[in-house]
Amino acid sequence: MGLSKYSFPKKEKLTGKKKIEGLFKKGSSFYLGDFQVRHLRSDDIGSHQILISVPKRNFKRAVDRNLLKRRIRESYRLNKQLIDNGTESSTLYIGFIYLSKEILPFHAIQTQLIKCLERLGNINADRHE
């Protein structure tokens, strides 16, 4: 078991206009803490793909938005295995939208993101059965 499970390769980033539009038009969502989480089950085979959004409306400075996106990305990278819950499940497109108006420290973001990932894991496991 190497460090590869903690990587965040390009194939895990949600890209492409059609995929992103599909996520926002057809996907389901829930709110948990300072996040809105949108998710859509995909027929693609491979790893889950994520999108991270920090609204310009809440953080005018790009430096602040980028800082928050880095913290969210790192939290996801370290805890992404929580989505699978040890089962072989379908691929999810996931959008994390940061809603807080303040810059939270890394450990606060990570705690909330872990709860989001556990809930996504439950959703994905329920749909798979």
N, C-alpha and C positions, 0 to 999 in steps of 0.2 A: 504494500500500500504506500505509494509515493505521495508527493505533494501535489500531484496533478488534479486531485479532487478539489483542491483549493484554488485552482487557476480560474481565470475569467477570459476565455478566448473570444475572438471576434464572433464566432458562430453562436455565442450566447447573447449577443446584442440584437435587439429587435430592430431591424432596418427594413426599408422598403415601404413606399407609400401605401400600397394595397394592404399589407399586413397591419400597419399602424391604424389605417382607417377602419379595417375590420375589427380590430380590438376595441376601438371607441364606438363603433356603430352596433356591433353584434355582441360584444362582451358584457359580462356581468361585473358588478362592482360591489365593494363593501368599504366601510370606513372603520379604521382601527387606529386609535391614538391620533397622531398627526399625519396619517397617511390615508389617501384614497387609493385602494388597490383595484385595478381593473384586470380581469383575466378572461381568456378565451381559450377553449380547448382546440387543438389543431390536429389535423390528420398527418402532419409532417412527422417523420421519425427522426429523433435526435434529442438534443438537450433543450431544456426550457429556454425561452428567449425573453429578455427583459428590456424595459424602457424606463428611464428615470427622468422625471420632470420636476423642476423647481420653478414655479411661476415667477415671471418677471414682475408681475403686479406686486408680489410680496417682498421681493429682493431686487432692488434697482441695479445694484452693482454686480457685474458678472463675476467678480472675485468671490462674492458671497454665495452666489448660485453654484459656482464650480466647487467650492469648499463643501457645500452640502451634498452635491452629487458624488463627490469623492467618498464622503463618509457613508452614504447610502450604498454605493457600489462595493466598498470594502466590507460592510456589514453583510451584504448579500453574498459576496465571494466566500466569506468565512462560514456562512450558515446555510448555503443553498441545498445541502443534503437533506434538510428538514422537509422539503417539499415532497420527496419521494417516499418517505416513511418505510423504506426497506422493500417497497413493492415496485414491480415493473409497471409504470403508469404512462399515460399518454402525455404528449408534449403540451405545454401551456405557453401562451403568450401572456406576459404579465407587464402591467404598467404601474409603477409606483409614483404617485403624485404627492409631493410634500406640501402639506397645507399650513403648517405652523408659520407664524409671522416672526418667529425668533430663531436664531441659530442655536440649535441644541448641541450639546457635546456628543462625542462619538458613542459613549456607552448608553446614553438615553436613546439615540437613534437605533443602535443595535438591539436594545431590549424590545423596542416597538416592532422592529423589522422581524425579529425572531417570532413574535406573536403572529404577525402577518403570514410568515412562511409556514408556521404550524397550521394555521387556518387553511391556507392554500393546499397544504398536504392532505388535510382532511377532506376538502372539496374534491381534490383529484382522486383520492382513494375511493370516495363514495361513488363518483361517476364511473370508476373503472369496474366496480363490482356488478 
